[in-house]
Amino acid sequence: MVAEKDTNNGRQDLSEVLRGRTLKVYYLLLSTGQPWSGREIHRKLGFSSPSLSFYHLNKLKELGLVDVNEDGMFFAARRVRAGVLTYFIDIGNRLIPRFLFYAVFFISLLISSFFFLQLTIHPSDITLVLVLLIASIIFLFETMWVLQKGFQ
């Protein structure tokens, strides 16, 4: 069974299953922390039919990642780090891309360098600003990539 995650082989199998629409459904359940019905997921994610959302929910249920409450609503039963989810940090019920923290750090350094340092047109000042600007841009692009391309 694919639900085993303690071995490297199990983790790799779970990464292969958790992708595409199945990953989108799992991410929605994890990120909101609330139970959802199959029809609500169908509407929220724009699937072509409710049966498609139920297919992915049942797939996640077989893996032990999702469970159903007494009202027939699905919720995330277990959090796993597989596939693109390894790039996220859990804060409460929120999943936040870890690259976002790096981007905020470098942007803060860039802004504070203008306020607290007396920057001139000296090459070392220009180098500092360029390095901070490039790092900020790279981490912002990585954050956008994880949020957009990582779930396709």
N, C-alpha and C positions, 0 to 999 in steps of 0.2 A: 504494500500500500504506500502511497505517496506521502501520507500524513506524517511520517517519521521525519524529524528535523534535526536530530542530534548528530547524525553522521553527515559527512561531506556529501555522500551520495544522495541522502534524503534532502539536504538543503538544495542541491542542484536540481533535483526533481521538482521540488516545490517552486523554485525559480522558473522552471519551464512551464508549470501550470499557472502560476500567478503572473499573467501578462495579458495585454489587450483588454477586452471587455471584462474579463473576470477580475483583473486587477482594478479596473475602474469601480466595479461594484464593491470590492473589498475596501478600497480606499475611501469610498463614500461612507461605508459603515464605520470604518475606523475614525475618520476625520470628524464625523458629527457626534459619534458616541451615543446615538439614539437608535431605537428600533425603527425599521422601515418595512413597508409592505412591498411585495413584488411590483404592484402597479405604481406605487410612488417612485420606486427606483426606475421603472420603465419611463415614466414621465420626466424625471429629473435628468437622466442620462441620455434621453432621446433615442432609446432603442426602438426598433421597428415594431415590436410586439411585446406584450407582457410575458409571454411564454419564454422569450429570450432572457429576460431578467431572472425568471424562475430557474431556467437552465443553469445560469451562472451561480445563482444562490445555492442550488442543490449541489453543484460542483464544490463550492466552498464549504458546504455543510458536510459533505463526504470527507473533506480534508480535516474537519474538526475546527475550522477557522470561524465558522458562523453557526449560530444556533437559532432556534425559533422559540419565542415565548408563548404563553397560553393564548394570546390574541392572534397568533399566526404571523406576528411581526418578526423580521429577521434582525439580528444584532451580531456584532463582532464578539465572538466568544474568546478569542485568543489573538494576541499580536505576534507576528513573526517578522523577521528581517529577511526578506527574500527579494531578489530582483531589484527594481528601482526603489523599493522601500528602504534599502540600506542607506539611501541618501537623505533620510528624514530623521528628525529627532522628535520624540514624544514629549510634549509639554501639556500635562493634563489630558484632555481628550483631543488635543490638536496635534496634527502632524505638520511640522515646519521643516522646509528644506534646510539642510545644514549649511549649504552655501550662502543662504541669506544672512546668516550670522557673520560670516566672513565679509560679505559685501557691506553690511552695516558697519562693521569694524573699520574697514578701509575708507569708507565714505566719511565716517566720523573723524578719522585721522586727517583726511583731506580738508574737511571743513575747519577743524580746529587748528590746522597749520596756518590757515589764512587769518584766524583770529588771534592766535597766541604767539605766532612767530612773525617777526618782521621780515617778510619775504622781499627779496630784491630780484634783480635780473641776473644774479650770480648763477653760474652753472650748477652749483650744488643745490640751490633752491629750485631751479627748473627741473633738475633730476628728481628731487624729492616729490614735487607735484606730479611729474609724469609717472613715476613709479606708483604712487598712490592712486592716480586716475586710472591707469591701466589695470591695476589689481581690482579696483572697484568695478570696472567694466567687465572684466573676465568673470568675477563671481556673480555679478548680476545676470550675465548671459547663461552661466551654468545653472543658476536658480530657475531662470525661464525655461531652459532646456529640460530640466527635471520635471517641471510642472506641465509642460506641453508635450514634448516628444517622448518623455519617459513612460507615458500612459497610453501610447498608441500601439 
